Amino acid sequence: MAVVDSHFPWIVSGFRYHEGEELLRHRPDTLFFSLYEMTDPFPTRVYPLAEFPTRAAAAGVTDVYMVFFNWAAGILGVAGPDGGRGLDTARKDISLLPTMTRWKMRGHITIYPGGGLFPDTPQSAVKEVARRSATVFTSVAEVMKIVPDAVPTTVPIPSNFYEFRSRRLARKPRLVFVGDDRPRKGLVTLLEAMELVGPGYELDVVGPHERHLARLESLGARLHGWLEPEQLRQVLWECDIIVAPASGDRPEDGYGDTGIIDGFPTTAARLGMLTGCCLVGSNPSADGSLLEPGLHYLEFPERDPVGLARALQQVSADDALRDRIAMAGAERLRSRCDVGHVIASKLEQMGLWRPAS
């Protein structure tokens, strides 16, 4: 099989990198191709995407795997600036469809939130991408409605790496926020809540949030920037509560992603939960397919700093509640979202399952 991506191997891309590792473990014959050259370490060679037509054909590739709607649209030749929202971000110059058609290669795609998929992306475009694919995996409810035979999936996480560690507090509760600088990630909501609850907490912020530096410094926050996985894991182990004030992007945000809602919980929230952090988060898509509020996480309404402040006070005042939620959340993720489990399921659906030796 072959995996085609825009940026690979890219460790901070998270699940795509870990999927690649796991696919290679089960299928050592997998070839990897990337549009852009990356320098992160990976256990096998990654070839330029331009070499796919000759190299994949010569190797006898029968199946091609890819992630995200706009990337799959470009690879499968469903692209164009006049094709509607979503397709306007798909590149017309990367189509591998002629090669795949000539050599009878099957395409398999995973459609997660984002990646050029918007609420107003034409259903006809989604259907056409699905029509050109042998298998469609998705965690997006709207895609399941448009493509009835799509296979439900979830964002995979390396649970062995982000191992659970119990917390026993003898200090202020330590909060952590992990995310990029987009309004829907909710850092502003967290900062407003921190100003409401007062000085009884410590705060770590991971990501490119320098524009909030003055406000963060006034709260005594630790600003880390982006971290390598080992560094991120260490910060998460040192924190007690991971806060994910997720929201849908709105027109007033001015970011151009209007309507986008990240998957719940976000990848960053999943990693924090695995390490033993209690998740305090909002669930703007009302997605109850994986986590149950009050059991696996503590929920508050999106963009509601008062609600977040109350939730923080509740979970920090009750050690037993915090520990119970943290343990239940981590166990749910290990049982449902471990990368080994997710990849085994995907390979079975693709007809390519091969147990790792």
C-alpha positions in Angstrom: 0.0 0.0 0.0 1.0 3.7 -0.2 0.3 6.6 2.2 0.2 10.0 0.5 0.3 13.3 2.5 1.1 16.9 2.2 3.5 17.2 5.1 5.1 13.9 6.3 6.8 12.9 8.5 5.8 15.7 10.7 5.8 14.8 14.4 3.7 17.7 15.6 0.9 16.7 13.1 0.1 14.1 15.8 -2.3 11.4 14.7 -1.1 11.3 11.0 2.5 10.6 12.2 1.3 7.9 14.6 -0.9 6.4 12.0 2.1 6.2 9.7 4.2 4.4 12.3 1.4 1.9 13.1 0.7 1.2 9.4 4.3 0.5 8.8 4.4 -1.8 11.8 1.6 -3.9 10.3 2.5 -3.4 6.7 6.3 -3.1 6.2 5.7 -3.0 2.5 4.0 0.5 2.8 5.4 3.3 0.7 5.2 6.9 2.0 4.9 10.0 -0.2 4.9 13.7 0.8 4.2 16.8 -1.2 6.7 18.8 0.9 10.0 17.5 2.2 10.1 17.1 6.0 13.1 16.4 8.2 11.5 14.7 11.2 12.8 11.2 11.9 10.8 8.2 10.5 11.7 4.5 10.3 11.5 4.3 6.6 12.2 6.6 3.6 9.5 9.1 2.5 9.5 9.8 -1.2 8.5 13.0 -3.0 4.9 12.9 -4.2 6.1 13.6 -7.7 7.7 10.1 -7.8 4.4 8.4 -7.0 3.4 7.5 -10.7 6.6 5.6 -11.4 7.6 4.3 -8.0 4.1 3.2 -6.8 3.4 1.4 -10.1 6.8 -0.3 -10.1 6.3 -1.5 -6.5 2.9 -3.0 -7.3 0.9 -0.7 -5.0 -2.7 -1.7 -4.9 -4.1 0.6 -2.2 -3.6 4.3 -1.5 -4.5 5.9 1.9 -5.0 9.6 2.6 -6.5 12.0 5.2 -8.6 15.1 5.1 -11.3 16.1 2.6 -9.5 18.8 0.6 -6.3 16.7 0.3 -8.3 13.6 -0.9 -10.2 15.9 -3.4 -6.9 17.0 -4.9 -5.4 13.5 -5.1 -8.6 12.1 -6.6 -9.0 14.9 -9.1 -12.1 16.5 -7.6 -10.8 20.0 -7.3 -11.2 23.5 -8.7 -11.6 27.1 -7.4 -15.1 27.2 -8.7 -16.2 24.0 -7.1 -17.6 25.5 -3.9 -16.3 25.9 -0.4 -13.9 23.2 0.5 -12.9 22.5 -3.1 -11.4 26.0 -3.4 -8.7 24.8 -1.0 -8.0 21.6 -3.0 -5.0 21.7 -5.3 -5.6 20.9 -9.0 -2.0 20.0 -9.7 -1.6 16.9 -7.4 -4.1 14.5 -8.9 -2.9 10.9 -8.9 -6.2 9.6 -10.4 -4.7 8.8 -13.8 -2.1 6.6 -12.2 -4.5 5.0 -9.8 -7.0 4.3 -12.5 -4.4 2.8 -14.9 -3.0 0.5 -12.3 -6.3 -0.2 -10.6 -5.2 1.2 -7.3 -8.0 1.6 -4.7 -8.2 4.9 -2.7 -9.1 4.9 1.0 -9.7 8.2 2.8 -10.3 9.5 6.3 -12.4 12.6 6.6 -12.0 14.4 9.9 -13.4 17.9 10.9 -11.5 20.7 9.2 -9.2 19.9 6.3 -11.4 21.9 3.9 -14.6 20.4 5.1 -17.1 23.2 6.0 -20.8 23.1 6.8 -21.6 24.6 3.4 -19.2 22.4 1.3 -21.4 21.1 -1.5 -22.8 17.6 -0.8 -22.1 16.7 -4.4 -18.4 17.3 -3.8 -18.3 15.0 -0.8 -20.3 12.4 -2.7 -17.9 12.6 -5.6 -14.8 12.2 -3.4 -16.5 9.2 -1.8 -17.5 7.7 -5.2 -13.8 7.7 -6.2 -12.8 5.9 -3.0 -13.1 2.3 -2.0 -13.4 3.2 1.7 -14.4 6.3 3.5 -13.6 6.6 7.2 -15.1 9.5 9.1 -15.9 10.9 12.5 -18.1 13.7 11.1 -21.9 13.1 11.6 -22.7 15.2 8.5 -20.5 13.0 6.3 -22.1 9.9 7.6 -25.5 11.3 6.4 -24.1 12.2 3.0 -22.2 8.9 2.6 -24.3 6.2 4.3 -21.7 3.4 3.8 -18.9 5.5 5.4 -17.1 3.7 8.2 -17.2 5.4 11.7 -13.7 6.1 13.1 -12.0 8.2 15.7 -8.8 10.2 16.0 -6.1 7.7 17.0 -3.7 8.4 19.9 -0.5 6.6 21.1 -1.7 5.6 24.6 1.5 3.7 25.4 3.6 6.9 25.0 1.2 9.2 26.9 0.9 6.9 29.9 -1.3 7.6 32.9 0.1 9.0 36.1 -2.0 9.6 39.2 -2.1 13.0 40.8 -2.0 13.7 44.5 -2.3 17.5 45.1 -0.4 19.3 47.8 -0.4 22.6 45.9 -2.5 24.8 43.8 -4.3 23.0 41.0 -2.3 23.3 37.8 -4.2 23.9 34.6 -2.9 23.4 31.0 -4.2 24.7 27.6 -2.8 23.2 24.4 -3.8 24.6 21.0 -3.0 26.9 18.1 -4.0 30.5 18.0 -7.5 30.2 16.5 -10.6 31.7 18.2 -12.3 28.3 18.2 -9.6 26.8 20.5 -11.0 29.1 23.2 -7.9 30.6 25.0 -9.7 33.9 25.5 -12.5 32.1 27.3 -10.0 30.5 29.6 -8.2 33.8 30.3 -11.5 35.4 31.2 -12.4 32.5 33.5 -8.9 32.7 35.1 -9.5 36.4 35.9 -12.8 35.4 37.5 -11.5 32.6 39.8 -8.6 34.6 41.1 -5.1 33.5 42.1 -5.8 29.9 43.3 -4.5 28.2 40.2 -1.4 27.8 38.1 -1.6 27.9 34.3 0.5 26.4 31.5 -0.2 27.4 27.9 1.3 25.4 25.0 1.1 26.9 21.5 1.9 30.2 19.6 0.1 32.6 21.9 2.6 35.5 22.1 -0.1 38.1 21.2 -1.7 37.3 24.6 1.6 37.7 26.3 0.7 40.7 28.5 -2.5 39.0 29.7 -0.8 35.7 30.3 2.0 37.4 32.3 -0.5 39.1 34.5 -1.9 35.7 35.4 1.6 34.3 36.1 1.2 31.7 33.3 4.0 29.7 31.8 4.1 30.1 28.1 5.8 27.2 26.3 5.2 27.7 22.6 5.1 24.5 20.6 6.7 21.4 22.2 8.1 18.2 20.9 6.1 15.1 22.1 8.5 14.3 25.0 8.4 17.9 26.2 4.6 18.0 25.9 4.2 14.8 27.8 6.3 16.1 30.6 4.2 19.3 30.9 1.0 17.3 30.9 2.3 15.0 33.6 3.0 18.0 35.8 -0.5 19.4 35.3 -3.8 18.3 36.9 -6.6 19.7 34.7 -6.6 20.2 30.9 -8.9 22.9 29.8 -10.4 22.8 26.3 -12.9 25.6 25.8 -13.7 24.5 22.2 -16.1 26.5 20.1 -17.3 26.7 16.5 -15.7 29.5 14.5 -18.1 32.5 14.0 -18.2 35.3 11.4 -17.1 37.8 14.0 -13.9 35.9 14.7 -12.6 37.1 11.3 -10.6 34.0 10.8 -12.2 32.7 7.6 -13.1 29.3 9.1 -16.7 30.2 9.8 -18.7 27.1 10.8 -15.7 24.9 11.6 -16.0 22.9 14.8 -13.1 20.7 15.8 -13.7 17.1 16.7 -14.6 16.3 20.3 -12.5 15.9 22.3 -9.6 17.6 20.4 -6.4 15.6 20.0 -4.6 17.8 22.6 -7.4 17.1 25.1 -7.1 13.4 24.4 -3.4 13.5 25.1 -3.9 15.3 28.4 -6.5 12.9 29.5 -4.3 9.9 28.7 -1.6 11.3 31.0 -4.0 11.7 33.9 -5.3 15.2 33.5 -9.0 15.7 34.2 -10.7 17.3 31.2 -12.8 20.4 31.7 -14.2 21.3 28.3 -17.0 22.5 26.1 -18.6 20.3 23.5 -20.0 22.6 20.8 -21.0 19.8 18.4 -22.9 18.0 21.2 -20.9 14.8 20.3 -21.7 12.1 22.8 -20.3 9.2 20.8 -17.1 8.9 22.9 -17.3 10.7 26.2 -20.1 11.2 28.7 -20.2 14.5 30.7 -19.9 14.1 34.4 -18.3 10.6 33.9 -15.4 11.1 31.5 -15.1 15.0 31.6 -16.7 18.0 33.2 -18.6 20.1 30.7 -19.5 23.8 30.4 -21.2 25.8 27.6 -19.0 27.1 24.8 -17.7 30.7 25.1 -18.9 30.9 28.7 -16.1 32.0 31.0 -18.5 32.1 34.0 -19.5 28.5 33.4 -15.8 27.6 33.0 -15.0 29.3 36.2 -17.7 27.4 38.1 -16.5 24.1 36.6 -12.9 24.8 37.6 -14.0 25.6 41.1 -16.0 22.4 41.3 -13.3 20.1 40.1 -10.5 21.7 42.1 -12.5 21.6 45.3 -13.2 17.8 45.1 -10.1 15.6 44.8 -12.2 12.5 44.6 -14.4 13.8 41.7 -11.3 15.0 39.8 -9.5 11.7 40.2 -12.6 9.7 39.3 -13.2 11.7 36.1 -9.5 11.6 35.1 -9.3 7.8 35.5 -12.6 7.1 33.7 -11.6 9.4 30.8 -8.2 7.9 30.3 -9.6 4.4 30.4 -12.3 5.2 27.8 -9.6 6.7 25.5 -7.3 3.7 25.9 -10.0 1.3 25.1 -11.5 3.1 22.1 -8.8 5.4 20.6 -5.5 3.7 20.9 -3.7 4.0 17.5 -3.1 0.2 17.4 -6.8 -0.5 17.7 -7.8 2.2 15.2 -5.3 1.1 12.5 -6.2 -2.6 12.9 -9.8 -1.7 12.4 -9.0 0.5 9.3 -6.8 -2.2 7.7 -9.5 -4.8 8.2 -12.1 -2.5 6.6 -9.7 -2.0 3.7 -9.0 -5.7 3.3 -5.4 -5.2 4.2 -5.1 -6.5 7.7 -1.8 -8.1 8.5 -0.8 -8.7 12.2 2.5 -7.2 13.1 5.3 -9.7 13.6 
